Amino acid sequence: MTENTSPTGKQAGATDEATAINGHRSRADALLAAMPADFGKATARRRADDAPPAAEDDGKTDVNGLRPGDEGYQPFNTRGANAKHATAAKAQEASEKRLKRWASRRYPVSILDGRTEPWARAIAADIARRNAGRDPVKDAPDVMFSGDKAVKVGATDAHLTAMPELTPEEIGALKIEAAAIREYHRAQVRRKAAAMATPRHPLAEVIRHVSDMANDPPTGTLIDGLIYEQTVTHWVGDGGTYKTFTVLALACSVAAGRDFTHQLKVPQKHSVLYFCAERRHYGMGADVAAWCQRAGLDIASLDLLGWDDVVQLADDEWMAELVEFVKARGIKLIVFDTQRKATRGIEENSSTDIGAALANAQKLAMEANAAVIVIHHTARGQDHARGSSVGRDDTDATVVQKATGPNEAEFVIDKHKSEATGTRYPVKVEKVAGTMPPTEGRAGYGYTTLVATARDPLTMNETADKVAAALAQDDKILVAVVNDADDGPLSPAEVTRRAQARGCELGKDAVGTHLARLAKDNYGRLVTQHVNPTNGRRTYSPKSAPPDADDTADVSAEVVDLATRRRGGKSSQKATPKSPETPPPTD
C-alpha cells in the first residue's frame, strides 16, 4: 500500500488521528468542511466576472469591494476617503505639535515695528486694539506675544526662528515695565484728583459758625429756578427730543436778558459761550438768527459767542486756557454740545475717565464763577444718560428731556441741589424761515430751521389737533367711535365691532393697541382710557370724560364671580352671601 504524502493526505491523516483520539469527528472540523472554498477572500475576486477591471480603479469601491448599488455599500469608507482622512489627521497632528513647540516662546511687541508681513500686522493690530480698550488703572498693557499666536496668523518657522526669543530675565523686565505703566496711570489719576479737589486750607480758617455762613451771599442766578452760577448741569435726552434747540433758546434768553417763560425768568443779561459741535446744514448762526427773528431782536444785540466745535473736557491744558478765556470776558454760561463730542477718545462707560472730564467742567464753573451745561444723549429707549452713571452723580443738576408729541417736548428736573425735582417745563418747536444777507466773503442765502419756545401745559388741544390731522383712516374711525359713544365706556371688543361696521380694517388685538396709544399724552389724549384695578381690563370713553358711576362694574361682585368660575362655573348667586334682612323700625 502506497503512503499518501500530499498535504491533503497529511491533513486527512491528522483528522483521522483526531477522530481516533476522540472517537468521533469534531464539530469545528465539520463547520470548516461546510464553508465555501473562497470564504474570507476579497469580494472583489468574486466580482471579477461582473465588472470590468477599469471600474475597480475609479475610487468608488469601498474597502469591502462593494460598488454603488450593492447592498451594504459604504460610500465614506473607500480607500480614497480614508486616505484623505489620514492625510488630514497627520496635518492636524503636525499643526498641534508645531503650536506646542512654539507656545513656550515669547517675543516683545516692539519686534513687530517696521515689519510688513500680514501675520505681523495682524498681531500688532490685535494688541493695539486690546491696549486701547483696557482700563489703564486696572489692566497692564500687552508688551509681548507668544509664538503660537504668530503661528495661528500665518507665521512660518523661518520667521519665528529669525526673531530673538525673550529670555526669562527679559520677560520679567517687560512685566515690570507693564506694571510700571499701569502705576504711572494710577499716579496720574491721583494727581489729577488732588488738583481738582478743594485746595487745602488751615481748618481754623475755613470752619465757621453757621451764623456767619448764613450771611454769605447766594450764587448768582442766570435762569431763576434752573441755572445758577458755580453749577454744572447734565442735560440728557434721546435723539429727536429737541435738546439742542431748547438749550440754545435758553442760552439766547440769557444772552438777550429776556425771560424764557413766566416760570423761568432771566433777571439779568449775561455773556454766553456756546460750543455747538453737532453740525447742521445752516449752522449755529442761522439757528440764532431764527431765534432772534422769532423774538423780534437784532442778532447783534445778543451777548453770545460760539464755535462750531468744542473744547475737549479731558484736555487739562485746553481747559485751563478756556478758564482764562471765560474769566477775561466775563462769560457766565458755557454750553458743551455734546458730551460725546467734548470727550473724544474717552471711554464713556469708564467712571474714571468721565469723572475726570466732568471735574474739569466743575473746575471751570468754580474758577470762572459761571454755569456750565453739558448736553448728552440717553441710552436708546431709556430715560437715563448713556454710559457711566457718574454723569448724574458728579453734576449739580440733571435735566431729562423727552418728546411728547409732534414738534413738542418737555424737560424735567430729575436732580437739583437747589430746586424741587419733578418740575416739568413743556416746550414746542416751530419752523422759521429767513435770509442771511450777502457779505464780502459769501453770497446771501435763505434758511429754514427750528426754534424752541415755551408751551402752555394747558393747551393740550394743540397736540390733539395736530395728531388728529395726521392720523390714519382706521385710527380716525376709532377716535370717532369712542367719542360718539353716549352709552358709557366701551370695551376694545365693542369698539372693534362698531369700528368695523364703519369700515375699519383692524382686528381686535390691533384695535386694543391703537386705543392705548391714542390715550397717551403725546397723542393729545384723543380718547380716555380706564383700567380696572382688579383685573386690568381697559375701557374707553370720550376725551376727558370720566366714566359714569352706573357704568362701572362692581369690583367686589366681579371678584366673587371670578372666584366662582374658578371653582367650576357655579352660579355667582351661591357664592355671594345674602345680605341680612333689614329689621322693621321699632318705636
C-alpha positions in Angstrom: 0.0 0.0 0.0 1.4 3.4 -1.1 1.8 6.1 1.6 -0.1 9.4 1.0 2.5 12.2 1.3 0.4 15.1 -0.2 -0.8 18.0 2.1 -4.3 16.8 1.7 -3.2 13.4 2.7 -1.4 14.8 5.8 -4.5 16.7 6.7 -6.7 13.7 6.3 -4.2 11.7 8.4 -4.4 14.3 11.1 -8.1 14.4 11.0 -8.3 10.6 11.2 -5.9 10.8 14.2 -8.1 13.3 15.9 -11.1 11.2 15.2 -9.3 8.2 16.6 -8.4 10.0 19.7 -11.9 11.4 20.4 -13.9 8.6 19.0 -15.8 11.0 16.6 -15.2 13.9 14.2 -15.1 17.4 15.9 -17.9 19.9 15.3 -15.4 22.7 14.3 -14.0 20.4 11.6 -17.4 19.8 10.3 -18.2 23.5 10.1 -15.0 24.2 8.3 -15.7 21.5 5.9 -19.1 23.0 5.1 -17.7 26.5 4.3 -17.1 27.6 0.7 -13.6 27.4 -0.6 -13.3 31.2 -1.1 -14.6 32.2 2.4 -12.7 35.2 3.7 -11.1 36.2 0.4 -11.7 39.6 -1.2 -15.2 40.1 -2.5 -13.7 41.8 -5.5 -12.4 38.5 -6.7 -15.9 37.1 -6.8 -17.0 40.2 -8.8 -14.3 39.7 -11.4 -16.7 38.4 -13.9 -19.4 41.0 -13.1 -17.5 44.3 -13.5 -14.7 45.3 -15.8 -11.3 45.8 -14.2 -11.3 49.6 -15.0 -14.3 50.1 -12.8 -12.3 48.9 -9.8 -9.9 51.9 -10.1 -12.4 54.8 -10.2 -12.3 55.3 -6.4 -15.9 54.3 -5.7 -15.2 50.8 -4.5 -15.3 50.6 -0.7 -12.9 48.6 1.4 -15.1 45.6 1.3 -15.1 45.6 -2.5 -18.7 46.7 -2.9 -19.8 49.1 -5.6 -22.5 51.8 -5.6 -25.8 50.0 -5.7 -24.6 46.9 -3.9 -26.2 46.1 -0.6 -24.1 47.3 2.3 -22.1 49.7 0.2 -20.2 52.3 2.3 -19.5 55.5 0.3 -17.5 57.1 3.0 -15.3 54.1 3.6 -13.4 54.0 0.4 -9.7 53.8 0.1 -9.6 57.4 -1.3 -11.7 58.8 1.5 -9.7 57.0 4.1 -6.5 58.3 2.6 -7.8 61.9 2.8 -8.8 61.5 6.4 -5.4 60.0 7.2 -3.7 63.0 5.5 -5.9 65.5 7.3 -5.2 63.8 10.7 -1.5 63.8 10.0 -1.7 67.5 9.1 -3.7 68.3 12.3 -1.2 66.3 14.4 1.7 68.2 12.8 0.0 71.5 13.4 -0.7 70.8 17.0 2.9 69.7 17.5 4.0 72.9 15.9 1.8 75.0 18.1 3.1 73.2 21.2 6.7 73.7 20.0 6.3 77.5 19.7 3.8 78.1 22.5 6.5 78.5 25.2 8.4 81.1 23.3 7.8 84.8 24.0 8.7 87.8 21.8 8.5 91.6 22.5 5.8 93.6 20.8 8.4 96.1 19.8 9.9 93.5 17.4 6.9 93.9 15.2 7.7 97.6 14.4 8.5 98.1 10.8 7.5 94.5 9.7 5.1 94.4 6.8 4.2 90.7 6.8 0.5 90.1 7.1 0.9 88.0 10.2 3.0 90.7 11.9 0.5 93.4 11.1 -2.4 91.2 12.3 -0.7 90.7 15.7 0.2 94.3 16.1 -3.3 95.5 15.3 -4.8 93.0 17.7 -2.5 94.1 20.5 -3.2 97.8 19.8 -6.9 97.2 19.8 -6.8 95.4 23.2 -4.5 98.0 24.7 -6.8 100.8 23.6 -9.8 99.1 25.2 -8.2 98.4 28.5 -8.8 100.3 31.7 -5.4 102.0 32.3 -5.7 102.0 36.0 -6.7 98.3 36.3 -5.1 96.4 33.5 -1.4 96.4 32.4 -0.8 96.8 28.7 0.3 93.8 26.5 4.0 94.1 25.8 4.8 90.6 24.5 3.2 87.8 22.5 3.7 84.0 22.3 5.0 82.1 19.3 1.8 80.0 18.9 -0.2 83.2 18.4 2.1 84.1 15.5 1.7 80.5 14.1 -2.1 80.9 14.1 -2.0 84.0 12.0 0.4 82.6 9.4 4.0 83.0 10.7 6.4 80.3 9.3 9.1 78.5 11.3 11.7 80.6 9.4 10.0 83.8 10.6 9.9 82.7 14.2 13.5 81.3 14.2 14.8 84.6 12.8 13.3 86.6 15.7 15.2 86.6 19.0 13.3 84.8 21.7 12.9 86.6 25.1 15.0 85.2 28.0 13.4 84.7 31.4 15.2 87.8 32.6 13.8 89.8 29.7 10.3 88.5 30.3 10.5 89.6 33.9 11.7 93.0 32.9 8.9 93.5 30.4 6.3 92.5 33.1 7.8 95.1 35.4 7.6 97.7 32.6 3.9 96.9 32.0 3.2 97.1 35.7 5.0 100.4 35.9 2.9 101.8 33.0 -0.2 100.9 35.0 1.1 102.5 38.1 2.0 105.6 36.1 -1.6 106.0 35.0 -2.8 105.4 38.6 -0.5 108.1 39.8 -1.8 110.4 37.1 -5.3 109.9 38.3 -4.3 110.6 41.9 -2.5 113.8 40.9 -5.5 114.9 38.8 -7.9 114.1 41.6 -5.7 116.1 44.0 -5.6 119.0 41.6 -9.4 119.0 41.2 -10.1 118.7 44.9 -10.7 121.7 47.1 -7.4 123.4 48.0 -6.3 122.5 51.4 -6.6 125.4 53.9 -6.0 125.6 57.6 -9.1 124.2 59.2 -9.2 127.1 61.7 -9.8 129.5 58.7 -12.4 127.6 56.8 -14.6 126.1 59.6 -17.0 128.8 60.8 -20.2 129.2 62.9 -23.4 128.7 60.9 -24.5 132.2 61.8 -21.5 133.5 59.8 -22.2 131.1 57.0 -25.8 132.4 56.9 -24.5 135.9 56.0 -22.8 134.6 52.8 -24.4 135.9 49.6 -26.0 133.3 47.4 -24.5 132.5 44.0 -25.8 134.5 41.0 -28.9 133.5 39.1 -28.8 133.0 35.4 -32.3 131.4 34.9 -34.4 131.5 38.0 -35.5 128.0 39.1 -33.0 126.2 36.8 -29.5 127.6 36.2 -27.2 129.2 38.8 -23.5 130.2 38.9 -20.9 127.7 40.0 -23.0 124.7 38.9 -22.8 122.0 36.3 -26.0 120.8 34.7 -26.2 117.5 32.8 -28.9 117.9 30.1 -29.8 114.5 28.7 -32.3 113.2 26.2 -32.7 110.9 23.3 -32.2 111.9 19.7 -35.1 113.9 18.3 -36.2 115.4 21.6 -35.0 118.9 20.5 -32.3 119.2 23.2 -30.1 121.5 21.2 -32.9 123.8 20.1 -34.2 124.0 23.7 -30.8 124.7 25.3 -29.9 127.1 22.5 -33.1 129.0 23.2 -32.3 129.2 26.9 -28.8 130.4 26.1 -30.2 133.1 23.8 -32.6 134.2 26.5 -29.7 134.7 28.9 -27.6 136.5 26.2 -30.6 138.8 25.5 -31.7 139.3 29.1 -35.2 138.0 28.2 -37.3 135.6 30.2 -37.7 132.1 28.7 -41.2 131.8 30.3 -43.0 133.3 33.2 -41.6 130.5 35.4 -38.0 130.6 34.0 -37.1 134.2 34.4 -33.8 135.7 33.4 -33.1 138.5 35.9 -30.1 140.0 34.1 -28.3 139.8 30.7 -25.1 137.8 30.7 -22.4 136.8 28.3 -22.8 133.2 26.9 -20.4 130.8 25.2 -22.0 128.0 23.1 -19.9 125.1 21.8 -22.1 123.6 19.0 -20.1 120.6 17.7 -23.2 118.9 16.2 -23.1 120.3 12.7 -26.2 121.3 10.8 -26.7 122.5 7.2 -27.2 126.2 8.0 -25.1 126.1 11.2 -25.4 127.7 14.6 -25.6 131.2 13.1 -28.8 130.5 11.3 -30.3 129.0 14.4 -29.6 132.1 16.4 -30.8 134.3 13.7 -34.1 132.4 13.5 -34.5 132.7 17.3 -33.9 136.5 17.1 -36.4 136.7 14.2 -39.0 134.9 16.3 -38.2 137.1 19.4 -38.1 140.3 17.4 -34.5 141.1 18.3 -31.4 142.1 16.4 -28.8 139.3 16.4 -26.1 141.9 17.1 -27.7 142.7 20.4 -27.1 139.3 21.8 -24.0 138.8 24.0 -23.4 135.4 22.6 -20.2 133.7 21.4 -20.0 130.4 19.7 -17.9 127.8 17.9 -18.9 125.0 15.6 -16.6 122.7 17.5 -15.9 122.1 21.2 -13.0 122.2 23.7 -12.1 118.8 25.0 -13.2 118.5 28.6 -10.4 116.0 29.4 -7.6 118.2 28.0 -6.2 119.9 31.0 -4.2 122.5 29.1 -7.0 123.4 26.8 -9.5 123.6 29.7 -7.0 125.9 31.6 -6.9 128.1 28.5 -10.7 128.1 28.4 -10.9 129.2 32.1 -8.7 132.2 31.4 -10.8 133.0 28.2 -14.1 132.9 30.1 -12.8 134.9 33.1 -11.3 137.6 30.8 -14.6 138.2 29.0 -16.9 137.8 32.0 -18.8 134.9 30.4 -21.4 133.4 32.8 -22.9 130.5 30.9 -20.9 127.8 28.9 -22.6 125.1 26.9 -20.9 121.9 25.7 -23.0 120.3 22.9 -22.5 117.4 23.2 -20.6 115.4 25.9 -19.6 112.8 23.3 -18.1 115.4 21.0 -16.3 117.0 24.0 -14.8 113.7 25.2 -13.3 112.2 22.1 -11.1 109.2 22.7 -12.6 108.7 26.2 -14.4 105.5 27.2 -17.9 106.8 28.1 -18.5 103.7 30.3 -15.5 104.5 32.4 -16.4 106.3 35.6 -12.7 107.3 36.0 -12.5 109.0 32.5 -15.9 110.7 32.5 -15.4 111.7 36.2 -12.2 113.4 35.3 -13.7 115.2 32.3 -16.7 116.4 34.4 -14.4 117.5 37.2 -12.8 119.9 34.7 -16.2 121.2 33.9 -16.8 121.8 37.6 -13.4 123.5 37.9 -14.4 125.8 35.1 -17.7 126.7 36.8 -16.0 127.4 40.2 -12.9 129.3 39.0 -14.9 131.4 36.4 -17.9 131.8 38.7 -20.1 130.7 35.8 -22.6 127.9 35.0 -21.9 125.0 32.7 -24.4 122.9 30.7 -23.2 119.6 29.2 -25.7 118.1 26.7 -25.6 114.3 26.5 -27.7 111.5 24.9 -29.7 109.0 26.8 -29.4 105.2 26.3 -31.7 104.1 23.5 -35.2 103.6 24.8 -34.1 104.7 28.3 -34.5 107.9 30.4 -31.0 107.9 31.8 -27.7 109.2 30.4 -25.7 106.8 28.2 -22.5 105.4 29.6 -21.3 105.8 33.2 -23.7 107.0 35.8 -21.0 109.4 37.1 -22.6 112.0 34.8 -25.5 112.2 37.1 -23.5 111.7 40.3 -20.8 114.3 39.7 -23.0 117.1 38.5 -25.1 119.6 40.4 -28.3 119.1 38.4 -29.7 116.7 35.8 -32.4 117.6 33.3 -34.1 114.9 31.3 -35.8 115.9 28.0 -38.4 113.8 26.2 -40.6 114.3 23.1 -44.3 114.5 24.0 -45.8 114.9 20.5 -45.3 116.2 17.0 -42.9 119.2 17.4 -43.4 119.1 21.2 -41.3 118.1 24.2 -40.8 118.7 27.8 -37.8 118.8 30.1 -38.0 117.6 33.7 -35.7 118.4 36.6 -34.5 114.9 37.5 -31.9 116.1 40.1 -31.1 119.6 41.5 -29.3 120.8 44.6 -31.4 124.0 44.8 -34.8 123.2 43.2 -37.6 120.7 43.6 -37.2 117.6 41.4 -40.0 116.5 39.1 -40.8 120.0 37.8 -41.8 119.9 34.2 -41.4 122.5 31.6 -43.2 121.9 28.2 -41.7 123.3 25.0 -42.6 123.4 21.4 -40.6 123.9 18.2 -41.7 125.6 15.1 -40.2 126.1 11.7 -38.8 129.6 11.0 -37.6 130.7 7.6 -35.3 133.6 7.0 -32.5 135.0 4.8 -28.9 135.9 5.5 -27.7 138.9 3.7 -24.6 138.6 1.5 -21.2 139.6 2.8 -17.8 140.1 1.1 -16.8 136.5 1.6 -20.1 134.8 0.6 -23.4 135.3 -1.2 -26.7 135.6 0.7 -28.9 132.6 1.3 -32.2 131.6 2.7 -32.6 129.1 5.6 -35.2 127.1 7.4 -34.6 125.9 10.9 -36.4 125.2 14.2 -36.9 127.5 17.2 -37.9 126.2 20.6 -40.3 128.2 22.8 -42.2 127.6 26.0 -45.6 125.9 25.6 -48.6 126.4 27.9 -49.1 123.0 29.5 -52.9 123.6 29.5 -53.1 123.8 25.7 -53.3 120.1 25.0 -55.6 120.8 22.1 -52.6 121.9 20.1 -51.3 118.4 20.2 -54.7 116.8 19.8 -55.4 118.8 16.6 -52.0 118.1 15.1 -52.2 114.4 15.8 -55.8 114.1 14.7 -54.9 115.6 11.3 -52.1 113.2 10.8 -54.0 110.0 11.9 -54.5 107.1 9.6 -58.1 106.4 8.4 -58.5 103.4 10.8 -57.4 105.5 13.8 -59.8 108.3 12.8 -62.6 105.8 12.9 -61.6 104.5 16.3 -61.5 108.1 17.7 -64.9 108.8 16.2 -66.4 105.6 17.6 -65.2 106.3 21.1 -66.1 110.0 21.2 -69.5 109.4 19.6 -70.4 106.8 22.3 -73.1 108.0 24.7 -73.7 104.7 26.4 -70.7 104.6 28.8 -67.1 103.3 28.4 -66.6 100.8 25.6 -64.5 97.7 25.7 -62.0 97.1 22.9 -64.2 94.3 21.6 -67.2 96.7 21.4 -65.1 99.4 19.8 -63.9 96.8 17.3 -67.5 95.8 16.4 -68.6 99.4 15.9 -65.5 100.5 14.1 -65.6 97.6 11.6 -69.2 98.5 10.9 -67.9 101.9 9.8 -65.2 100.3 7.6 -62.2 99.9 9.9 -60.0 97.0 8.8 -58.2 96.5 12.2 -58.7 93.3 14.2 -59.5 93.2 17.9 -55.9 93.0 19.1 -54.7 95.8 16.8 -57.7 97.9 18.0 -56.6 97.5 21.6 -53.0 98.5 20.8 -54.2 101.6 18.8 -56.6 102.7 21.5 -53.9 102.5 24.2 -51.6 104.7 22.0 -54.4 107.2 21.3 -54.9 107.7 25.0 -51.3 108.8 25.7 -50.3 112.3 26.4 -48.1 112.6 23.3 -51.2 111.8 21.2 -53.2 114.5 22.9 -55.3 112.1 24.8 -57.7 111.7 21.9 -59.6 109.1 23.9 -59.8 108.4 27.7 -58.6 105.1 29.0 -59.9 103.5 32.2 -58.1 100.5 33.8 -60.0 98.2 36.2 -57.7 97.8 39.2 -58.9 94.3 39.9 -58.4 92.6 36.5 -56.5 95.2 34.4 -59.3 95.3 31.8 -59.4 98.5 29.8 -62.4 100.5 28.7 -62.5 103.7 26.7 -64.7 106.8 26.8 -64.8 110.2 25.0 -61.9 112.6 25.5 -61.5 113.9 29.1 -64.9 112.4 30.1 -64.7 110.2 33.3 -66.9 107.1 33.3 -70.3 107.3 35.0 -70.6 105.6 38.3 -73.5 103.5 37.0 -71.4 102.2 34.1 -68.6 101.0 36.4 -68.8 97.3 37.3 -69.0 96.4 40.9 -65.5 95.3 41.8 -66.5 93.1 44.7 -69.1 91.3 42.7 -66.6 90.8 39.9 -64.1 89.2 42.3 -66.8 86.9 43.6 -67.8 85.9 40.1 -64.2 85.1 39.1 -63.7 83.0 42.2 -66.9 81.1 41.5 -65.9 80.4 37.9 -62.5 79.0 39.1 -64.4 76.5 41.3 -66.3 75.1 38.5 -68.6 77.6 36.9 -71.3 77.6 39.6 -73.7 80.4 39.8 -72.4 83.6 41.4 -75.5 83.8 43.5 -74.5 80.8 45.5 -71.1 82.3 46.2 -72.4 85.7 47.1 -73.6 85.8 50.7 -77.1 87.2 51.1 -77.4 90.4 53.0 -79.3 90.2 56.2 -82.8 91.4 56.0 -83.3 94.9 57.5 -85.4 94.7 60.6 -88.5 96.8 60.8 -88.2 100.0 62.6 -89.3 100.0 66.3 -90.8 102.6 68.3 
